Structure formats: C-alpha cells, structure tokens
C-alpha cells in the first residue's frame, strides 16, 4: 500500500511540475487616453505584452461588431515609432503637394487586425497608408488624429515596459 501511495505521489508531483513548465508567463500592461466620458467619445489604447505592442481605439457606447488594432512585434517601440513618423511624413507631403488619392503599403512589421464579434473571426492585413485627396488613414480606419494619440501613448512605453517586467 505504501508503494502504491508513493508511486501516486511521485506521479502527481511530476504532473504538476510539467504543467508549470508549459504555462507561459505573459504579463500585459495597458495605457489609455480617454477623451471625455460621454457616449460617442473615443478611448485610445496601447497594450504591451511580451510579444509586442498593440494600438486600438473605440467609441464609448458604440454598437460596432468590429475591433480594429494595429500591431507591432517586439517591445522596444522603434518599429511603431518608425511607422507613425512615416505616416505623418507621407500625409504632410501628400497634402503639401496636393497629390491625387493613393494607397501605399508601409514597409515594416506593422500589422492591421480586424476582430469581428458576430463570427469571432480575426482578419489580419499589412499596414497600408491611404490618402484620399485631403485626409490620410491607416488601413482606412485610423486617422491622423488616431496616429497622434498613439504616438502620445508610445511616449509612455519605457514606464509600461518597466511595470510589465516588474510584475
């Protein structure tokens, strides 16, 4: 009986140790910029975890069945900063030169994601800059105003990473 109990205890101990090594510790830290707090106002969010940085926005009280996110691999923020700076430069140049509407892929590891709640589907695309003759957008969802807010959030990245690593 003791041997059976000992075998069971060892098997349980081994199983618990294996389960612990399979679990990945992934801490997520968020920062937000709310604009007022009334229905229809917007909240911009930056979410950082061990794999990358995501930026999104949503309107309070919105009944949209979609969530749009721009994602970057890595947590140093250099790729996000590069994309945001490229976006601002292209928008200013297009507006100053009064160019015709165009779209252009932003060369980086920037990814655009749409989550549809009605069918629980995620659609992923590369980031694409578009200019319609007066306004610039990122994947036709994020405006210049959004990019400015995301850039403000990105300035908090060092403290967000410190907080994430401390957890």
C-alpha positions, 0 to 999 in steps of 0.5 A: 500500500505504501508503494502504491501511495508513493508511486501516486505521489511521485506521479502527481508531483511530476504532473504538476511540475510539467504543467508549470513548465508549459504555462507561459508567463505573459504579463500585459500592461495597458495605457489609455487616453480617454477623451471625455466620458460621454457616449460617442467619445473615443478611448485610445489604447496601447497594450504591451505584452511580451510579444509586442505592442498593440494600438486600438481605439473605440467609441464609448457606447458604440454598437460596432461588431468590429475591433480594429488594432494595429500591431507591432512585434517586439517591445522596444517601440522603434518599429511603431515609432518608425511607422507613425513618423512615416505616416505623418511624413507621407500625409504632410507631403501628400497634402503639401503637394496636393497629390491625387488619392493613393494607397501605399503599403508601409514597409515594416512589421506593422500589422492591421487586425480586424476582430469581428464579434458576430463570427469571432473571426480575426482578419489580419492585413499589412499596414497600408497608408491611404490618402484620399485627396485631403485626409490620410488613414491607416488601413482606412480606419485610423486617422491622423488624429488616431496616429497622434494619440498613439504616438502620445501613448508610445511616449509612455512605453519605457514606464509600461515596459518597466511595470510589465517586467516588474510584475 
